[in-house]
Amino acid sequence: MNLPIARLTANLSRRGSLVVPTGGLTQLLTLLLLLALGLGVGARASWAEEKIKALIVDGQNNHGIWPTTTQMMKGYLEESGRFTVDVATTAPQGTDPDFNPTWSDYDVVVSNYNGAPWPEATRESFEQYVENGGGLVVIHAADNAFGDWTEYNKMIGLGGWGGRNERSGPYLYLDDQGDLVRDEAAGPGGHHGAQHPFTIIVRDADHPITRGMPIAWMHERDELYDFLRGPAENVRILATAYASPDQGGSGRHEPMLMVIDYGKGRVFHTPMGHGDYSQRCVGFITSLVRGAQWAAGAEVDFAIPDDFPTEDEVRVREEQKQ
Ligand SMILES: [Zn+2]
Protein backbone atom coordinates (compact mmCIF):
# COMPACT_ATOMS: atom_id res chain seq x y z
CA MET A 1 0.00 0.00 0.00
CA ASN A 2 3.02 2.31 0.18
CA LEU A 3 3.63 1.87 -3.50
CA PRO A 4 1.04 4.36 -4.83
CA ILE A 5 2.25 7.04 -2.42
CA ALA A 6 5.86 6.51 -3.43
CA ARG A 7 4.98 6.59 -7.10
CA LEU A 8 2.95 9.76 -6.73
CA THR A 9 5.73 11.45 -4.79
CA ALA A 10 8.28 10.44 -7.39
CA ASN A 11 6.01 11.59 -10.16
CA LEU A 12 5.40 14.98 -8.59
CA SER A 13 9.05 15.56 -7.77
CA ARG A 14 10.08 14.65 -11.34
CA ARG A 15 7.67 17.24 -12.61
CA GLY A 16 8.82 19.71 -9.99
CA SER A 17 5.33 21.22 -9.73
CA LEU A 18 1.65 20.34 -9.74
CA VAL A 19 1.21 21.84 -13.19
CA VAL A 20 0.18 18.85 -15.24
CA PRO A 21 1.37 18.70 -18.84
CA THR A 22 -0.99 17.62 -21.63
CA GLY A 23 -1.89 13.97 -21.27
CA GLY A 24 -0.83 13.85 -17.62
CA LEU A 25 -4.25 14.54 -16.14
CA THR A 26 -5.50 10.99 -16.48
CA GLN A 27 -2.27 9.70 -14.99
CA LEU A 28 -2.50 12.08 -12.05
CA LEU A 29 -6.13 11.16 -11.40
CA THR A 30 -5.17 7.50 -11.49
CA LEU A 31 -2.40 8.13 -9.01
CA LEU A 32 -4.71 10.09 -6.72
CA LEU A 33 -7.20 7.23 -6.91
CA LEU A 34 -4.48 4.76 -5.99
CA LEU A 35 -3.43 7.03 -3.15
CA ALA A 36 -7.01 7.17 -1.86
CA LEU A 37 -7.29 3.39 -2.07
CA GLY A 38 -3.99 3.05 -0.25
CA LEU A 39 -5.18 5.28 2.57
CA GLY A 40 -8.41 3.34 2.72
CA VAL A 41 -6.62 0.04 3.15
CA GLY A 42 -4.41 1.64 5.80
CA ALA A 43 -7.43 2.89 7.73
CA ARG A 44 -9.05 -0.53 7.71
CA ALA A 45 -5.85 -2.22 8.85
CA SER A 46 -5.41 0.09 11.82
CA TRP A 47 -9.10 -0.27 12.72
CA ALA A 48 -8.70 -4.04 12.83
CA GLU A 49 -5.76 -3.70 15.20
CA GLU A 50 -7.67 -1.38 17.52
CA LYS A 51 -8.36 -2.87 20.92
CA ILE A 52 -11.80 -3.44 22.39
CA LYS A 53 -12.73 -0.71 24.84
CA ALA A 54 -14.07 -2.18 28.07
CA LEU A 55 -15.44 -0.48 31.16
CA ILE A 56 -15.67 -2.31 34.50
CA VAL A 57 -18.30 -0.85 36.83
CA ASP A 58 -18.00 -1.38 40.57
CA GLY A 59 -18.10 0.54 43.85
CA GLN A 60 -20.66 -1.38 45.90
CA ASN A 61 -20.88 -5.10 46.46
CA ASN A 62 -21.73 -7.42 49.33
CA HIS A 63 -18.53 -9.21 48.30
CA GLY A 64 -15.84 -7.18 50.06
CA ILE A 65 -13.21 -8.62 47.73
CA TRP A 66 -14.58 -6.51 44.85
CA PRO A 67 -11.64 -4.07 44.56
CA THR A 68 -9.35 -7.09 44.10
CA THR A 69 -11.60 -8.94 41.65
CA THR A 70 -12.00 -5.78 39.57
CA GLN A 71 -8.22 -5.51 39.26
CA MET A 72 -7.94 -9.23 38.49
CA MET A 73 -10.51 -9.01 35.69
CA LYS A 74 -8.90 -5.82 34.36
CA GLY A 75 -5.59 -7.67 34.31
CA TYR A 76 -7.00 -10.74 32.55
CA LEU A 77 -8.63 -8.63 29.84
CA GLU A 78 -5.54 -6.47 29.29
CA GLU A 79 -3.13 -9.41 29.35
CA SER A 80 -5.15 -11.05 26.59
CA GLY A 81 -3.90 -8.24 24.35
CA ARG A 82 -7.43 -7.60 23.09
CA PHE A 83 -8.69 -4.92 25.48
CA THR A 84 -8.11 -1.55 27.01
CA VAL A 85 -9.94 -1.33 30.33
CA ASP A 86 -11.24 1.61 32.32
CA VAL A 87 -12.97 1.34 35.70
CA ALA A 88 -15.94 3.44 36.85
CA THR A 89 -16.54 3.31 40.59
CA THR A 90 -19.61 4.62 42.39
CA ALA A 91 -19.68 6.26 45.78
CA PRO A 92 -19.37 3.59 48.50
CA GLN A 93 -23.02 3.66 49.51
CA GLY A 94 -26.41 4.86 48.38
CA THR A 95 -27.39 6.07 44.93
CA ASP A 96 -24.44 8.03 43.57
CA PRO A 97 -25.89 11.11 41.84
CA ASP A 98 -22.61 11.68 39.98
CA PHE A 99 -22.34 8.17 38.55
CA ASN A 100 -22.92 8.71 34.84
CA PRO A 101 -20.38 6.96 32.58
CA THR A 102 -20.39 7.76 28.89
CA TRP A 103 -21.39 4.22 27.96
CA SER A 104 -21.07 4.84 24.25
CA ASP A 105 -17.31 5.33 24.67
CA TYR A 106 -17.11 1.57 25.27
CA ASP A 107 -17.68 -1.62 23.31
CA VAL A 108 -18.49 -3.62 26.41
CA VAL A 109 -19.35 -2.96 30.06
CA VAL A 110 -18.35 -5.55 32.69
CA SER A 111 -20.43 -5.36 35.85
CA ASN A 112 -18.83 -6.17 39.18
CA TYR A 113 -21.54 -4.06 40.87
CA ASN A 114 -24.14 -5.15 43.39
CA GLY A 115 -25.42 -2.10 45.21
CA ALA A 116 -27.83 0.80 45.35
CA PRO A 117 -29.79 1.80 42.22
CA TRP A 118 -28.01 4.06 39.75
CA PRO A 119 -29.59 7.46 39.09
CA GLU A 120 -32.57 7.29 36.75
CA ALA A 121 -30.80 9.11 33.92
CA THR A 122 -27.89 6.67 34.17
CA ARG A 123 -30.26 3.69 34.06
CA GLU A 124 -31.96 5.13 30.98
CA SER A 125 -28.69 5.83 29.16
CA PHE A 126 -27.53 2.30 30.00
CA GLU A 127 -30.72 0.79 28.59
CA GLN A 128 -30.24 2.76 25.38
CA TYR A 129 -26.59 1.74 25.19
CA VAL A 130 -27.34 -2.00 25.32
CA GLU A 131 -30.53 -1.68 23.23
CA ASN A 132 -28.48 -0.01 20.50
CA GLY A 133 -25.81 -2.72 20.41
CA GLY A 134 -23.60 -2.22 23.46
CA GLY A 135 -22.12 -5.24 25.21
CA LEU A 136 -22.62 -6.31 28.81
CA VAL A 137 -20.78 -8.90 30.89
CA VAL A 138 -22.40 -9.92 34.19
CA ILE A 139 -20.17 -11.50 36.85
CA HIS A 140 -21.46 -13.39 39.90
CA ALA A 141 -23.18 -10.99 42.35
CA ALA A 142 -23.84 -8.46 39.58
CA ASP A 143 -26.87 -10.70 38.95
CA ASN A 144 -28.05 -9.93 42.49
CA ALA A 145 -28.29 -6.22 41.69
CA PHE A 146 -31.32 -4.21 40.68
CA GLY A 147 -34.10 -6.69 41.48
CA ASP A 148 -36.70 -4.04 40.60
CA TRP A 149 -35.13 -2.78 37.35
CA THR A 150 -37.19 -4.46 34.63
CA GLU A 151 -34.88 -3.80 31.70
CA TYR A 152 -31.75 -4.85 33.59
CA ASN A 153 -33.42 -8.13 34.47
CA LYS A 154 -34.24 -8.70 30.80
CA MET A 155 -30.57 -8.08 29.99
CA ILE A 156 -29.22 -10.55 32.54
CA GLY A 157 -31.97 -13.13 31.90
CA LEU A 158 -31.79 -14.58 35.40
CA GLY A 159 -30.96 -13.14 38.78
CA GLY A 160 -30.99 -13.92 42.46
CA TRP A 161 -31.86 -12.29 45.78
CA GLY A 162 -32.81 -8.61 45.63
CA GLY A 163 -36.46 -9.44 46.32
CA ARG A 164 -36.73 -11.78 43.32
CA ASN A 165 -39.56 -14.31 43.36
CA GLU A 166 -42.22 -15.78 41.05
CA ARG A 167 -43.15 -12.28 39.88
CA SER A 168 -39.60 -11.93 38.48
CA GLY A 169 -40.07 -14.82 36.05
CA PRO A 170 -39.39 -18.57 35.96
CA TYR A 171 -36.55 -20.63 37.31
CA LEU A 172 -34.49 -21.78 34.34
CA TYR A 173 -32.43 -24.96 34.45
CA LEU A 174 -31.78 -28.29 32.72
CA ASP A 175 -33.17 -31.56 34.03
CA ASP A 176 -31.27 -34.85 34.20
CA GLN A 177 -32.19 -35.57 30.57
CA GLY A 178 -30.66 -32.25 29.52
CA ASP A 179 -34.04 -30.73 28.70
CA LEU A 180 -34.65 -27.08 29.40
CA VAL A 181 -37.12 -26.40 32.21
CA ARG A 182 -38.94 -23.11 32.73
CA ASP A 183 -40.39 -23.50 36.18
CA GLU A 184 -43.00 -20.93 37.20
CA ALA A 185 -43.33 -22.32 40.75
CA ALA A 186 -43.55 -19.82 43.58
CA GLY A 187 -40.43 -19.20 45.60
CA PRO A 188 -37.46 -16.91 46.10
CA GLY A 189 -34.78 -16.41 43.44
CA GLY A 190 -31.16 -17.07 44.31
CA HIS A 191 -29.49 -19.58 46.60
CA HIS A 192 -26.26 -21.53 46.90
CA GLY A 193 -24.94 -24.43 48.88
CA ALA A 194 -21.45 -24.87 50.29
CA GLN A 195 -18.55 -23.59 48.26
CA HIS A 196 -16.68 -26.35 46.46
CA PRO A 197 -14.93 -27.09 43.18
CA PHE A 198 -17.48 -28.32 40.64
CA THR A 199 -17.71 -29.62 37.09
CA ILE A 200 -18.79 -27.33 34.27
CA ILE A 201 -20.61 -29.21 31.50
CA VAL A 202 -20.59 -27.55 28.07
CA ARG A 203 -24.11 -27.92 26.65
CA ASP A 204 -23.60 -25.87 23.51
CA ALA A 205 -20.16 -26.30 21.99
CA ASP A 206 -21.20 -24.51 18.81
CA HIS A 207 -20.76 -21.01 20.18
CA PRO A 208 -17.64 -18.84 19.95
CA ILE A 209 -17.36 -18.68 23.75
CA THR A 210 -17.37 -22.45 24.33
CA ARG A 211 -15.86 -23.67 21.07
CA GLY A 212 -12.88 -25.93 21.75
CA MET A 213 -13.50 -26.22 25.49
CA PRO A 214 -13.48 -29.73 26.94
CA ILE A 215 -17.10 -30.89 27.35
CA ALA A 216 -16.45 -31.27 31.08
CA TRP A 217 -14.00 -29.17 33.10
CA MET A 218 -13.35 -28.60 36.77
CA HIS A 219 -13.97 -25.13 38.11
CA GLU A 220 -12.10 -23.94 41.20
CA ARG A 221 -13.95 -23.54 44.51
CA ASP A 222 -16.89 -21.19 44.10
CA GLU A 223 -20.47 -20.58 45.11
CA LEU A 224 -22.69 -22.57 42.76
CA TYR A 225 -25.65 -20.27 42.30
CA ASP A 226 -28.95 -22.13 41.98
CA PHE A 227 -32.64 -21.24 41.88
CA LEU A 228 -31.90 -18.16 39.78
CA ARG A 229 -35.01 -16.75 38.13
CA GLY A 230 -35.94 -13.86 35.89
CA PRO A 231 -37.58 -12.93 32.58
CA ALA A 232 -35.41 -15.61 30.91
CA GLU A 233 -36.10 -14.19 27.44
CA ASN A 234 -33.66 -14.87 24.59
CA VAL A 235 -31.33 -16.83 26.88
CA ARG A 236 -28.96 -19.40 25.37
CA ILE A 237 -27.41 -21.68 27.98
CA LEU A 238 -23.88 -22.62 26.95
CA ALA A 239 -22.81 -24.54 30.05
CA THR A 240 -24.26 -25.82 33.30
CA ALA A 241 -23.15 -27.27 36.63
CA TYR A 242 -24.98 -29.80 38.75
CA ALA A 243 -25.93 -28.28 42.11
CA SER A 244 -25.59 -31.42 44.17
CA PRO A 245 -27.89 -31.82 47.19
CA ASP A 246 -24.82 -33.29 48.92
CA GLN A 247 -23.44 -29.73 48.91
CA GLY A 248 -26.80 -28.19 49.80
CA GLY A 249 -27.67 -27.45 46.18
CA SER A 250 -30.91 -27.59 44.18
CA GLY A 251 -30.36 -30.98 42.53
CA ARG A 252 -30.70 -29.18 39.18
CA HIS A 253 -28.29 -28.49 36.35
CA GLU A 254 -27.85 -24.76 36.75
CA PRO A 255 -26.79 -22.31 34.03
CA MET A 256 -23.13 -21.30 34.41
CA LEU A 257 -22.36 -19.71 31.03
CA MET A 258 -25.21 -17.85 29.32
CA VAL A 259 -25.66 -15.44 26.47
CA ILE A 260 -28.67 -13.19 26.15
CA ASP A 261 -29.84 -10.99 23.29
CA TYR A 262 -31.25 -7.64 24.34
CA GLY A 263 -32.26 -5.41 21.45
CA LYS A 264 -29.16 -5.13 19.29
CA GLY A 265 -27.00 -5.71 22.35
CA ARG A 266 -25.26 -8.85 23.51
CA VAL A 267 -24.96 -10.01 27.09
CA PHE A 268 -22.63 -12.64 28.53
CA HIS A 269 -23.59 -13.78 32.03
CA THR A 270 -21.73 -16.08 34.39
CA PRO A 271 -22.76 -16.59 38.00
CA MET A 272 -19.23 -17.87 38.70
CA GLY A 273 -16.60 -15.69 40.37
CA HIS A 274 -17.45 -15.42 44.08
CA GLY A 275 -13.89 -15.21 45.42
CA ASP A 276 -10.48 -14.16 44.16
CA TYR A 277 -9.60 -17.87 44.29
CA SER A 278 -12.62 -18.67 42.08
CA GLN A 279 -11.49 -16.07 39.55
CA ARG A 280 -8.00 -17.59 39.32
CA CYS A 281 -9.55 -20.58 37.55
CA VAL A 282 -8.28 -20.68 33.97
CA GLY A 283 -11.77 -21.73 32.88
CA PHE A 284 -13.21 -18.57 34.45
CA ILE A 285 -10.49 -16.40 32.89
CA THR A 286 -11.01 -17.91 29.43
CA SER A 287 -14.78 -17.53 29.70
CA LEU A 288 -14.41 -13.92 30.80
CA VAL A 289 -12.10 -12.92 27.94
CA ARG A 290 -14.11 -14.77 25.30
CA GLY A 291 -17.43 -13.61 26.73
CA ALA A 292 -16.26 -10.00 26.70
CA GLN A 293 -15.02 -10.33 23.12
CA TRP A 294 -18.34 -11.79 22.06
CA ALA A 295 -20.43 -9.23 23.96
CA ALA A 296 -18.37 -6.46 22.36
CA GLY A 297 -19.37 -7.81 18.95
CA ALA A 298 -15.75 -8.68 18.16
CA GLU A 299 -14.36 -11.86 16.71
CA VAL A 300 -13.75 -14.36 19.51
CA ASP A 301 -10.15 -15.28 18.77
CA PHE A 302 -8.83 -15.96 22.28
CA ALA A 303 -7.50 -19.51 22.13
CA ILE A 304 -8.14 -22.14 24.79
CA PRO A 305 -4.96 -21.91 26.93
CA ASP A 306 -2.70 -24.93 27.39
CA ASP A 307 -3.37 -24.82 31.13
CA PHE A 308 -7.16 -25.00 30.75
CA PRO A 309 -8.76 -27.22 33.41
CA THR A 310 -9.49 -30.84 32.58
CA GLU A 311 -12.37 -33.10 33.52
CA ASP A 312 -10.52 -34.15 36.67
CA GLU A 313 -8.24 -31.26 37.48
CA VAL A 314 -8.73 -27.66 38.55
CA ARG A 315 -6.21 -25.29 36.98
CA VAL A 316 -5.56 -21.86 38.42
CA ARG A 317 -3.26 -18.95 37.66
CA GLU A 318 -0.91 -17.70 40.31
CA GLU A 319 -1.80 -14.58 42.23
CA GLN A 320 -1.13 -11.52 40.11
CA LYS A 321 1.85 -9.36 41.03
CA GLN A 322 0.55 -5.98 42.19
ZN1 LIG B 1 -20.76 -14.85 46.24
Residues whose N, C-alpha, C, O or C-beta is under 5 A from the ligand:
A	BS01	ZN	E223 H274
